[in-house]
């Protein structure tokens, strides 16, 4: 014999749980769309940057930042610290790990979620804090300065950035 009040409570709990899961899915989708819009706005900048570095005179120029070398590649992985983006972070770090192995590179990880994934693999990496909207410019300048210094002193020969 079923206890009708308990069955009713269980059904209400299941309905509430489904509603909560739907809300969490909506939040994740919203965050994903926000990231997509940011990426689209950055695409024009990267197009201009690629055209600039494809300019013929740059390939023949003598400059330490444009010269191929046998020094290690720096793989910079940018992960998100926002919740519910585990799949996105896994994808970014998976590509960074593949390149790390391929190039026998040095790994630089931006974001706590990426730090955890690199630690799980017991990899040596240089950690930078996650990107915060109000500090984004300063963090970018700090990362840029670190990477250019690493190239100048000969610890890196090239830099590859992996981001969502």
Residue pairs with C-beta under 8 A, 6 or more apart in sequence:
24 84
27 84
28 84
28 85
31 82
31 84
31 85
32 85
32 88
35 80
35 88
35 164
39 164
52 58
58 66
59 66
64 151
64 152
65 148
65 151
68 157
68 158
69 157
69 158
70 157
71 154
71 155
71 156
71 157
71 158
72 103
72 104
72 105
72 106
72 155
72 156
72 157
73 99
73 103
73 105
73 106
73 156
73 157
73 158
73 159
73 160
74 105
74 106
74 107
74 108
74 147
74 150
74 156
74 158
74 159
74 160
75 96
75 99
75 100
75 103
75 105
75 106
75 107
75 108
75 160
75 162
76 108
76 109
76 110
76 143
76 147
76 159
76 160
76 161
76 162
77 92
77 93
77 95
77 96
77 107
77 108
77 109
77 110
77 111
77 114
77 118
77 162
77 163
78 92
78 110
78 111
78 114
78 131
78 161
78 162
78 163
78 164
79 89
79 92
79 93
79 109
79 110
79 111
79 112
79 113
79 114
79 117
79 130
80 88
80 89
80 111
80 113
80 130
80 131
80 164
81 111
81 112
81 113
81 130
81 131
85 113
86 113
88 164
89 111
89 113
89 114
89 117
90 117
91 164
92 114
92 162
92 163
92 164
93 109
93 114
93 117
93 118
95 162
96 107
96 109
96 114
96 162
97 121
97 123
99 105
99 160
99 162
100 107
100 123
103 160
105 160
106 126
106 150
106 155
106 156
107 118
107 123
107 124
107 125
107 126
108 125
108 126
108 128
108 143
108 146
108 147
109 115
109 118
109 125
109 126
109 127
109 128
110 128
110 129
110 130
110 131
110 139
110 143
111 128
111 129
111 130
111 131
112 129
112 130
113 130
115 125
115 127
118 125
126 146
128 139
128 142
128 143
128 146
129 139
131 139
132 139
147 156
147 159
150 156
151 157
151 159
